[in-house]
Amino acid sequence: MSVSLKLISLNIERHKHLDLVEKFLAQRMPDVVCLQEVFEHDLERLARAFGATSTAFEPMGRLPEELPPGVMGVAILSRVPIRKMRAHYYAGIPGVLNDAIIGNKLTFQQLNKLVLTVELEKEGKPFRIATTHFTWTPDGAPDEFQRAHILKLLTVLEGLGEFVFCGDLNAPRGGEIFDMLSAKYKDNIPPHYETSLDISLHRAGKSRPHELENKMVDGLFSTPAYLASGVELVPGVSDHMAIVANITQT
């Protein structure tokens, strides 16, 4: 009998939507949640929302202008045991945290970029889950940083073996960066979804909604050992839609 792992991946946009995120996690009760743009001091609150007992977090940098300020990074929260955790850097220096200013491209380029990977076990079955928050550009168009970092990211992924990989790629499907990933790994986001940005909650939703309509910038990829089923994008949680999927081994 196959064992299924219920997965959610979500960029929570720091503090802005914590009440919505808490409510959503409590309703969906996933096994594992991959979070991007999450503050370290919010992890306990978010884990408590759905009963997570294991937490992995790796910092990307500091956001001193946020209220309250804090260390932001990527996290994986789980209701099933995390057996191993590793952070694989493809830009930046482990242990060195730079300051970033929201909307300032130059400071955001100095944030650490990494793949956070955990090995989980549910009912005796192992799962390898990985997540990242990829290099940001203000318009979704690739630049020299993204082009350099995607090559390093692909090298990291090649060394992981079999996995499910999710996160905020800051690069739209159909574009150069996203398609370098989908050329190597299965893109599990159903094709009828054209954007993963929530126009009603995104900061550009009121002034430039048309620019968000074709921005499928969040990804859910897998190697042949894993099957993602029941994949859906759920709005009303953050400025990004939540990716929800059931993961099984093939």
N, C-alpha and C positions, 0 to 999 in steps of 0.2 A: 504494500500500500504506500502510495507516494505521500510525502510530507510537504505541506505548503507553508510558505512564510509570507505573511502580509506585510508589505513594504509601503512606506510613504516617503517621498522626497519633496522638500519644500524650502525655498528661500523665504525666510520669515521677515525680511526687511527690519532686522534689528529689534527695536522696542515697539514698533508702530502698531502691530496687530496681535499682541500677545493674548488678549482676551479671546479673539477669534481663533487663534491657533490652539489655545487650551481647549476650547469648546469642541473644535474639530477633532482633535486627538482623542478626547474623551468619548466622542460619538463613534469614531471609527475603530478604536482599540487595536491599532496595528501591533505586530510583533516587533518591528524595527522601524525607526524613523531616522532619515538622513536630513540634516538641517544645514543650510548655508546662511551666512550673515547672522549668526547667532552669537549673543554675548555670553561669556562664560558665567556671569553671575545670574543668568536666567535659566541655566540648565536644570537646576533642581526643581524649579517651578514647572518647567515643561515636562520633565520626567514624571513628576507626580501626577500630571494630568491624565496619563494613561497607564500608570503603574509600572513604568520602566525601572528596572533594577540594576542595569548595567549602562555605563556611560563612557564614551570615548570622545575626547575633544582635542583639537589642535589649533593653536592661535595663528591668525594671519597677521594681526597688527592691532594697534590701539586707535580708537576713535575719540579723541579728547573733547570734541565739540558736542558729542551726544549728551543727553541728559536722561539718566546719569551716564557719565563716560565709562568706558570699559574696554576690555579686550575682546575683539571679535574674531570668530573663526568658523570652522566647520565641526559638526558633531554627529555622532551616531548614538542614538538612545535605543535601548532594547529591553524587551520583557523576557527574552531568552538569554542564556548566559553568553557573554563575550569571552571567548577562549584566548584570542590573541588580538592585538591592536598594533598597527604600524602607521607611521606618517612618512610618505614618500615625497620629498620636495622636488619640484621641477623649476622653482624660482625662489629666490630669497635664501635666508640663512636660518636654520633651526636655532631657536633661542634668542634671536635678534628681532625685536618688534619695533617697526616704524609707525609713525603717526600718519593717519590719512584724514583728509577733509572730504566730506560728502560732496560729490560732483566734481572734484578736482582730479582730473585724469592723471596728472603727474604724481600726486601722492598715492593714488590707488595703484599705480604701476609698481610702487615700492612695497606693497603688501606681499607677504609670503604666499606662494602658490604651492599647493600640495594635494596629494591624493591620500585621504584618510581611509584606511582599510581595516576591517575587522573580520575575524572568523567566528561565526556563531554556531551554536548547536541546538537544534530543536528535535526532540524525540529521537535523539541519537544520530540525526542527519546533520552533516556539516554544511555551512553556507559561507561563502566569501562575498562580502558586500563592500563596495568602495564608493566614495563620493568626493566631489571637488567643487570649488567655486573658482571658475576659470577667469582669466584676465579680462578686465572690463574695458570696453570702449564706449564712448558716449552715444554712438549712432548704430552700433551693431556691425560696423564695417571693420574688416581686419586691418591691423597695423603691424608694425615691425615687432612689437612685443608679443602679440598673439601668434604671429608666424613662428617666432623663435620658441615660444612656450609650448605650442601644440606638438612640435617635434619632440621636445623633452617629455611631455605628457604621454605621448604614444610609446616612448621608450619605457617609461614607468609601467604602463599597462601591459606591455609585452612581457614584463618580468613577473607578473602576478599569477600567471596560470589561468585557471577558470574563475570567472567572477561575474557579478552583476554590478554595473557602474552607473551612477546617477549623479545629478547635480545641475547647477546653474552654469551653463557654458558661455553665456554672454556673447553668443554667436548664433545666428539663425539657421535653421534647417534650410538646405538648398544653397547655403553659402560655403565659402572655401573651408572654414575651420570645422564646422559641424560635419561636412561631408567627408573630411579626412577621417573622422571617427566612424561614420556610418559605412565607409568603405572597408573597414576592418572588423567591425562588430555589429551585431544585429540592433537596428533601431526599433525599439518596441513601442514607440508612441504611435498610435493609430493615425493613418494618413489624413483622416477627416479633421483632425485638430490642426488648425493653421497658426495658432499662437498659443503660447503658454503664459502670456502676460494678462493680468486681470485689469481690463480697461477701467472698471469701476473703482479700483483701489490704487492703481498706478499713478504716480505723480504727474505723468504726461497724459493721463486719460482724458482730462477735460480740455486741455489746450491742443493736443496733437493725437487724438484717438486713432486717426487713419494710419499713423506711423507704427502702431502697435499690432495692427491686424494680421501681419504676416511674420510675427517674431516668435517662432517656435525656438526659444533659446534654452529650454531645459531638456535634459536628455535622460533616457533610460536605455542603456545598452547591455548586451549580454554576450557571453561566449557560448559555444554549442552545448556545454554541460547544463545550462539553465534555460528554463522556459518561463517567460513572463506572460500571464494571462489576466483577463479582466482589467486591462489597463484603462484608466480613465483620468482625465484632468478635471479637477474640482475647483471652481471659482469661489470667491467670497471668503478667503482665508488670509491672503496676503496680496502684495502687488504682483506676485507670481501665483499661478494656479498650483495646487498640490497634485503631484503625480501619485496615484494609488495603483498598486499591482499585487497580484499573487505570484510568488516565485516558487517554482518547483524544479527538481533536478530531472534531466531527461534520461 
